[in-house]
């Protein structure tokens, strides 16, 4: 261990408002992943970043550490999937919008590999809703292949693929605040998909991701609702950032209704969130919730097909949901992924 990158040394520097280099950030997170620090030390490290921003180099270094130690699922890259994910941490406790959008996109015929976790700052994360339906999480690449072949959808539970995420999970849960791990989650899908839709909770975060993505070959869309949601919430105008443009749109621009914040609530329990998720797939959740899922699925479809119009992508997403294809896709997905 390099004594200049021990946690005590790093904490002293961070408290002086100094930033780590990319290599230093990589080294410290690698040591955390290896179990070299206890929960109190990890909590102090994470809390420091609650009081100051994280730099691009620090994010890149943390990402390097997680990707270097990830479980290898490179074989899934041949499916050329898309991922739809939010950073979380917006404090809105919405229902599982991005997960539902993933199911809709898969039902529309596109390959999706979603990377997710239990909720850290909300009641129900993607892993919670999957578990509530009986899904079992696995590292088995062949199992994920079968799921993609049969349903166009695979789900990777982050702690199985990133030892560091498992190490810090108790601390994140106890803090119940957005941390730099919320920033990292979308960047460390172990498949490293070439296409990604990423929702962020503020414009500063959008700029950070834009800098990071511009250094890669990822076809991306960064999404931010101007009232603070990390997805297209339809509660307000929203910003879309792609490799080619930055645009602000309103719900009316998508010919979709403006949505009340109350309609997006995920409820108070994981079981309740799962029932709401089912209502969306069964077309029983009302126009507002359905429209939000359709909007986010449409953004993903256009990320896959950048030349397509948003109107056409919305119609593709709507047909996949309203026709019942999304429900059928999810039923097959659970049947395959609930096997021992």
N, C-alpha and C positions, 0 to 999 in steps of 0.2 A: 504494500500500500504506500502511495506517495504521501508523505506527511503534509504537503501543501494542499492536498485535496481530502484530508480527513474532515469529518463533519464539523468538529470544533473550529478548525482553521477556516473552513468555508463559511460557517455562520458568522464569524467575525468580519469577514470581508463583505458579506451580504448586508449585515447591519450597518456597514459604512457606505451602503448604497453603491457598492462596486459590483460589476457583473463578472460572471465566469466566462472563460473562453469555451469554445465548443468542446475541446478535449477535456477540460476540467469538468464540465457538466456531464459529459459522457462517463468520466471516471467515477464521479460521486454517485450517480444513479446505478452504475454497475456494482459498486460496493453495497449500496442499499439492497439491490436485487440479490446479492450473495449473502444477505443476512448478517452483515457486519455491524449493524446498528440496531438498537432497541426502539420500541414504539415511541418512547418519549423523545429520543433524538430525532427520529423521523418526523414527528409532529412539529418539533421546533423548526426543522428545515422547511417543511411545507408551509408553516405559518408565516415564516419570513416572506415568502412570496405572496401571501395575502396582503402584505403591507407595501409591496413594491411590484412593479411590473416585471415580466420575464422578457428577456431579450431574444432576438431571432437566433443568435448563436447558442444561447442556453437551450432553447426549444430544439434546435437541431442536434445538440449534444445529447439531450435527454432521449430524443428519438433514436439516435444512433445506438445508445445503450440498449434500448428495448428491442430494436430490430436485430441487433447482433445476437441477442440471447433468445430470440423468438423460436417457437417450435416451427419446423420447416413444413410449410404447406404449399411450396412452389408449384406443385403439380396442378393446383387449382387455377393457376394463372392462365392456363390454356383456354379456360372458359371466357376470358376477357370480361369479367363481371364488373358491375357498378356497385358502389356502396352508397347508402344514404344515411347520414348520421348528423346529429347535432352535438355541440360541445356540452350541452347541459349547462347548469349553473345560471340559468336566466331567472330562477326563482319563481317561475310561473306554474310549476306542477301540472303541466299539460298531460293529456292522455297520450298514448304511445303513437304519435303521429308518424314519425319516421319509420317505425316498424311496420305500421299499416301500409305506408306508402311503398315499402319494399315488397310487401306481398302483392300489392296492385301491379307494380312494375313487373314482377315475376309472372303474374297472371296474364300480363300483356305480351309475354313471350320473350322477355329479356333476362339474361343471367344476372343474379344478384348474390353477392356474398357480403352479408352484413356482419360487422364486428361490433359487439356490444357488451354490456355489463349490467350488473344490478344497479338500481338507482342509488346514487350517492347524494344528490341534492333534490331528488323528487321521490315520490312514493313508489313509482314503478318504472324501472328501466327496462330495456329490451329483454334482458335475461329474466327479469321477474315475470313478464307476461308470457314468455316462452315456458317457464317452469310451471306457471299456473295452468297451462294447457297440457302438461305432462311431458314436455320435451326433456330429453336427457342430453347433456353436453358431452362432447367427445373431441379428442384430438385426431381420431381416425380419419385419415384422408379419404380412404375408400368409402367410408360412410357419407362423407360430404359429397363425394362424387355421385353416389347413388341419389342423394337428395337433389343435387343440381340436375342430374339427368331426368329425374321424375317430376320435379316441381319448378325448376329454374332458380331455386332458392337454397342457400346454405347459411347457417348461422354459426359464428365462431365466438364462443364465450371467452372474453378477453383474458381472465386469469389463467385459463388453461394454456394459453399460448405465450403469456408474458409473465415470468416469475416475479418480476418487480411489482406488477399490478396486484398480484396475490399478496405480496409482502406488505404493501401499503394499504390494502383494503380496509382493515380495521380502523386505521387512523383516519382515512377519508370518511368512513361512515360516522365516526365519532365527531369529526369536525363539522360535518354537514354544511360545508361551504364549498364554493367553486375554487378549485386549485389548478395549478399548472397541469395536473393530470387530466383535467377536463380538456385542456388544449391538446394534450398528446394523443388522447384516445383516437380521434379521427385520422391521425397521421401514422398510426402503427398497426393498421389492419395487416396481419401477417402475410396475406396474399399480395399486399402492395398493389391494389388494383389500379389500372390505368385510367379509370374514370370514377369520379367521386362528386357527390353533392354534399356540401358541408354547411350546416346552419350554425351561425354565431350570434352571441347575445349583444355585442356592441360593435361599433364601426372600427374602433381601435383594433379589436380582435380580427376583424375582416382584413384590415391592412396587413396585420402580422401574417395571416395565412396566405394572403396574396403574394407577399415577398417570398414565402417558403415555396409555394406552388410554382412560382415563375421560374425557379431553379430546377424544376423537374419536367418530365414529359407527360404529366397528368392532365387529362381533359377534365376540368373542374368547373363547378358552379358554386360560388360562395353565396349564401342566402342570409339576409338579416332583415327582420321586420323592424321598422324604425321606432316602434314602441317597445322594443326590447326582447322580442321572442327570437329564439334560435331556429326558426323555420319560417316558411310562408304561413303566417297565422291568419291572414285575411282580416285582421283586426285593424290594420293600418297600411299605408304604403310600405313597400319593401324594396330592398336593394339587391340586385343580382350582379355578381362579379364573375366574369368568365375570362379565359385567356385573351379574348378579343375586345371586351367591352365592359363598361359599368353602366347599369340602367336602374332607374327607380320606376317602379310600376305600382299601380293601385289595384285593388280587387276588381274594379270596373274594367281595367285593361284586359283582364282574363275572362270577362263576362261572368264573373262569379260574385256571389253576394258578400257584402261586408259582414263580418262575424263578430259576435259579442264575446268578450273574454270569458264570460261564464260558461260558454259552450265548450271551451277547450279544457276545462278542468278535468284532471285525471282521477279525482276522488280521493278518499281518505285511506283506502286499503288496496293491496295488490289484487285481491280477489275482485274488488269493485272495478279496478282498472281493466282487468281481464274481461269482465262482463261488458264493459263499454267497448273494448276492442272487438268483441264478438258482435255487438250491435252494429258497429261500423261495417264489418264484413257482411253482415246480414241485411244491410240497408235499412236498419231500424233506428239509427242514431240521429236522424234528422239531417236536413239539408246543410246546415252549417258545418257539422263535423265531417260529413261526406265531402263537402267542397274543399275543406282544408286538406284532407288526404289526397283528393284528386289533384289539387294544385301542386303539392309537393311531389307526387308521382310524375306529374307532367314535366316538372323541372328536371327530374332524373331522366325521363325519356328524351328530352331535348339535349341533355348532356351527352347521351349516347349518340343522338342524331342531331348535331349542331345546326344542320341546314334546315331542319324541320321547323314549321311554325308552331308557336305556343298553342294556337287554337287547335291544330291537328293533334298535338301531344295531349292536350286536355281531353279531347274526344277519345283518344286511345285509352287514357286512364279511366275516364268515366265508363266506357264500355266494359273494361275489365272488372270494375267494381259493381256496376249496376246489373250486369248480366249474371252475376253469381260466380264468375270465374275465380275471383279473388278468394271467395269462401272455399271453393273446391280446391284451389291451390294450397291454402293453409291447412285444410283437412288432410290432404295427402302428405304435406310436409310434417305435420304432427304424427301421422301414422308411421312414417319412416323414421322420424327422429325420437320416437318414444320407445323404440325397441331396445332391449337390454344389450 
